[in-house]
Amino acid sequence: MAIQRGEIYFVDLNPTKGREQAGNRPVLVLSNNTINKLPLVVTVVVGTKGENISSDYLTNVRISSSDSGLSMETVFLCFQLRSLDPNRFPESPAGKVSGEILTRIEDAVRYCLDL
């Protein structure tokens, strides 16, 4: 399996602690493809259903189902970065983003990390 930057997978994030997002969640792959091919970890941004987030913030990116390929509007919480073992990922992605949407996510992550 070749996990690619910009792909969205549903991944079980348990176990978690405190305010970490838990359960089976959409995650968007942010790490570059060179790293994704190595036996390391894959860095992702965690998402949640759009209906769960009533307001938009600089730390979040709301994506329509037509732009992600998912069955629902999704808000990616760019302050919720995780590095996951590739074995957590299913065989194939549930969706994908690229271009302007990926740039919006990158900008929100930079804002969250003060980069």
N, C-alpha and C positions, 0 to 999 in steps of 0.2 A: 504494500500500500504506500502510495506517495502522497503524503499530506502536503497541500499547497497553500501558500499565503492567499488570504481572501476567501478561502472556503469556510463554510459554516457546517458544524457537526452538532448533533445532540449527544452530550457526554454526561455521564453520571459523575457529579462533582463531590459526592460523599466519600469519605467523611469530611465534615467541615466543623468550624468552631465560630462562635459569636455571630457576627454580622456578615460572614461570607455567604455567598449565594450557594444554596444546597440543591441537591436533587438532579434530575435529568434536565439539563439546560442547553440552549443553543450557545455555542462558543464560536467566535470568529478567529481564525488563525492569523496572527500578526507577525510571528517570527518569519525570517526570510527562508527561502526554499533550500539554500545551502545547509542551513542548520537543521531544517526539517528532514533532510535526507540522512542525517547522522543519527547514531543511536543515543541521542541526548533527550531533551524535553522539548515540547512544542509550546510556545508562548501564545496565549489566547486572551481575548476580551470576552467577558461573560455577558450574556444577554438575558432578557426577560420579556414576557408578553407586554406589548405596548399598553394594554389596558391596565397593567399594574402600576404604570408611571403616568400620573395625571399631568405633570408639568415638565417642560423641557428645561434642561440645565446645560451649561457649557461642558459638563463632565459626561454627558450622555449623547448618543446619536440614535435618533429614531429612523427606522428603515421600513418602508412599506413592503408588503409581501411580494409585490410585483418586482421590486428591486433586489430582493434577496433570494427569491425562489422558495421561501418558506410559506407555510399555509396561514401565517398570521403576521401582523405588524410586530416588529421586534425593536426593543430599545437596548442598545449595547451600552453597558455601564463601563465607561472607559477608565474608571478608578478601580475596577475589579479585574485586574490582570492576574492571570494564573499561568504557571508553567506546569504542564501535564505530561505524564509518560505517554508515549504514542500508543501503548496498549489499551489506553482508555477509549480510544477512538474507534467508531464502527468502520466497516469496510469502505463505505462511500459517503460523501458529504450530502447534507440535506439541502444545501443552497450555496450561493457564492455571491460575492460582491467584488467590484473592481472599480477602477477609475476614480471618479469624483467621490463616490461613497467611501471607498477605502481611504482617500485623502482626508475626508471629514473625520473618520475614526482616528487616523494618525494624528491629526491636529488636536483632537480632544485628549488623546493619550499624552501628547506633548504638554498640553495645558495642565493635566493632572500631575505630571511629573516635573513640571517647571523646566522643561527642556527648550 
